Amino acid sequence: MALPGTKNTRFKFRLNVRPVKHAFFISTGDWDSFERAAALLCTQWGGLCSLIIPFDPDSELDSLYTDLLTLHEPDRFVYFGEEKDTGPIRVHLQRALSRIFPGRSSQVLDGGVFAKHDETAHPLAAWPLQTPKPILKTYALRGRKPETVELLAIFGRIFPGQKGDYSQVFEIMMEEMSYGRNSFWEAQLSAASLDSPINLTRYGFHARKIVNPSDSNHFDVVVGGTLTSLCMYWSFRAHRESTSSSGDQQRRTVFLPKRLLVAERLEELATVLRLRLYHPMYDTDLHVRFQVWEEEEIEATKSALRHFLISNLILRGR
């Protein structure tokens, strides 16, 4: 490019474009609002790396989420709720956010209005047209709530009414998915763009500059039986993948439903993790870290792991 007034001097420049970063807030325990927020994030380029945070107007934001908000510095804050008038809660939330981000706008948008007028770039806009069409894997999420909402958080789904748009770009391969399937662990450990609708939102998005990277090959296993723990899984995954320096195609944040805290399913999970532990770029002496939110889930996890370890020691004759 030659600039006006210069003598044949040519300059090159690089323009990096990143997705808009969102923090979606929902009422604590409101599964329907989580479902609406997660489904909308599947329509946003970079949606996988946005946060979903539970908010109780009668309590302070937990330090986990204040830390994540500080690290991510979202561009927009949105509140999803079932209230007819979300104004009072949004004002309360805005005050809490202004203490975390002094000196900048902390306006909180109404989720219903935002969803109708969202102009965030769609994942399809980021994907280059190819011939022949690549195959996008999607899942028919079988079961009842809350299982279907948990599966939505893990794999995403094509937003209602948009299948035709996806079909113009991809060949869509539909598979059934439920907790009873052997492929459950393998499927959620893939970060490849075409392996699920939620993965597609991360296409072409990776950190450009990381100060003191601290990547690790350990797995974060989030035990979930409540909506709060599901939000923790979503936000842990968002944080780990938006700050990774390796561009890894393998996910290392795993959702472990509380109802699968039995020896047989833990053995299946352990087998899958053992096969994927090695990483060519780094190694640590920490292999698996369990993340648990509720006190009841902490005790259930300890008990299940204790029985699992004892069973393995007995089977191996040790």
N, C-alpha and C positions, 0 to 999 in steps of 0.2 A: 504494500500500500504506500503510495507517495502522498505526502502531505502538501497542501497548498503553500507556495512560497519557498519550497525546498528544491535543491538541485539534484534531481534523480535519486535523492536519498530515500531508501526504502526501509520501512519498519515492519516488524512482525509483532503481533501480540496474541495472547491467549485469553479467551473469555471462558470462565468456568461458571456454569449455571447449576444451582442447587435447588432442591425442592423447598417449598415452604414448610417450615417446621410448626407443628401444631401440638397443643396440649388440650386434650378433651377431658372434661370433668363430668362425672356422673354422680348421682346420689348413691350413698352407700347402700348396697343391697338391691339396687334397681337393675335387674337383669335385662329388662326390655331396653333401657337406655344404653346399656353396654352393647347390646346387639345392634342398635341403631348406629352407635358410634363406630363400632368395629366394621360394620358393613360399609359405612361411608368412607372409612380409611382405605378400604379395598379399591376405591375409585380414585385415590390420590397418589400421584407419583411421590414416593417417599413415605407412604402411609405406614409401612411397617415400622419405620423409625420414629413415628410420633408417639406421644405418651397418652395413656388412658389412666386417669387418676380418680379414685373415690373421694368424695368430699362430703363431710358432715358439717353443716353450718354451726352446730353446737360444740364442735371440737376444733382444735388447731390441726393444720396439715401435719401429717407425720413427717419426721425428719428425713425418712427415706425419700419422700417425694419432694421435699424442699431441696434436697441435694441433687436429685435428678433434674428438677427444673433449673437449678443454677447451672448445672453442667450443659444442659441442652439449649437454654435460652430460646424458648419457642417464640415464633413470630406472632402467633395468634393463640388466644385462649377462647375456648368454646365450652359452654355448659349445656349438657343434655339432661333434661328432666321431664317428668310427667306432669309437673305443675302447670296450671293454666297460665299463671303469671310467674315467670322465672326471675323477674326483676329483682325482688328482695334478696334472693339467694345470690344472684350475680353481683349485686352490690357488696354483699358480705364477702364473696370470693375475691372480688376486685381489691378490697381492702387488704385481705391476706396476701395477695400477690404483690401489692404495692410495697409491702414490707420486705419481700424477697427481691424485688426489682425496683429500688428507689431511683427516681430520675428518669423513668421511661413509662410509656403508656401501658397500663395493665387492663385495658378494656376487655370485658368478657362478653362474647357474643352469645345470643340465644341459639341453641342447637337447631331448633326447627326452622328458624329463619335462615340460618347459615346453610343448612342442607339444601334449601330451595334455591339459593343464589350462589352456591359455591363455585368459584371460578378457578380452583386449584387445578394444575395440570394433571391430566388423566394418564395412567400408566401406558395406555395405548398410544398416546402422543409421543412418548419417549422411545417406543419400540420401532426400529426401522423396518419398513416393509420388505419382505423376503419372498422369494420364489424358489422352491415350493414353500407353502406355509409351514412354519414350525408347529409342533404339537404342544399345546398347553394342557397340562394335567389339572383337572378339577375334581372335586369330590362331592358325592351325594351324602350329606351328613345325616346319618340314620340315628334314631333314638328320640328321646324326649328332653325337654328342658330340665335341668341345665346342661345336659350332655351336648345337645346340638349347639348351644352357645359357646361351650368350651371348645368344641371342634371348629367352630367358626373362628375363634381367636387363634387357633393353631394354624389352620389352613386357608382361611378366608373363603370367599365365594364370589361368583360373578353377580354383580348388583342386579336386582330385578329390572327387566326391560332392556338390559344392555347386552344380552347374549348375541344378538345380531351384529353388534359392533365388534365384539370379540371374534365372531366367526369370519369377519372380513379380513382379519389379520392372522388368525390361528386356526388350525384344526383342533377342535376341542375333544379331549379324551376324558370321559367321565368314569370315575371309579367310586364304588361305595366305600364308606369309611365309618367305622364304629370302634369302640374300645375293645370289642371282642376279636378284632382282626389282628393276625400276626404282623401285618404290615404297618401297624399303628406307630411303632417306635421308629422303624426305618424311614417312614414317610415324613415324620416331623423333624428328623435330623438333617434333611436336605435343605440347603439354602439356594439351590439352583433356581434361576429366575422362572423357568418354565415348569417347575414342579408343583406350583400351586398359585392361585390368584393373589394371595398375600405376598408371596415371594416376588411376583412380577412387579409389585410396587417399588421394589428396591433396585430394579434394573438400572445400571449406569450410575448408581449412587454409591460413593465410597469416600472416606475421609481423605482430604487433600494434604492436610498438615496435622501431624500429631506430635505433641511435645511429650517426650519420655514415654513412648508406647510401652504398655505392660500386658501385651497379649499372653494368653496362657492356653494350654491345650486341655485344661480341666473342663468338666461339664457342670453346669448349674442345673440342678433338678429342682423345680419348683413344685411342691406338693400342694394340690388344690382341692378344696371342697367347698369353698365360699367364693363369692364374687370378689372380695378383697384380695384373695390369693390369686385369682385369675388376672386382676389388674396388675398385681406384682409380676406375674409371669410376662404379660404383655410389655410392661415397662422395662423389666430386666433384659428381655430380648432386644427391645428397641435400643437400649443403651449399649449393649455389648456389640451389636451389629453396626451401629452408627459410628462407633469409635474404633472398630477393628482396623488394623493396618495391613492385614494379610490378604484381604479380598477372598477369604476362604469360601468354598462352595458347600461347606459342611457346617450345620448349625450346632452350637454347643450349649444352647439353652433348651431344656426339655420340660414339658408339662407332665406331671405324674398325678393323675386324678386320685383322690383319696380312696375311692372304691377299688383301686388297683393295688392297694398296699397289702398284697398277699404274696406268699413265697413264690408261687408259680410265675406271676407276672413280673415280680422283681428279678427273678432269674432271667426271664426274657430280656428285660431292660439291661441287666448287667452284661449279658452276652453281646448285645448290640453295641454297648459302650466300649467294651474291651476291644472289639474289632475296629473301632474308630478313634481310639485314644491317641495313637501315634500321629504326630504332625512333624513335617520335615523342617519347620522353621523354629520351633521352640518345644521345650519339655519342662514339666514341673513335677514336684513330688506330691502335688495335690491332684487327685484324679476326679473325684466327684464331690461337689459341695451341695448339700441339701438346703433349700430355702423354704422356710415354713413361717406362716404368719400367725395363725390362731393357736392359742394355748392347747386347745383340744387336738389340733392337727400335729402339734409338736409331740405330744404323748403318743398319738397313734403312729406317727412315723418312727419314733424310738422303738416302740413295741414291735412293729413290723420288721424293722431292720435287725433287731435283736434276734427274732425268730429266724429270719432269713440267714443270718450269719451262723447261728447254732446249727441249722439244718445243713448248711454247706460244710461245716466242720465235721459233722457226723457222717455225711455222705463221702467225704474224702478221707475218713479214717484218721482224723487228727484230733 
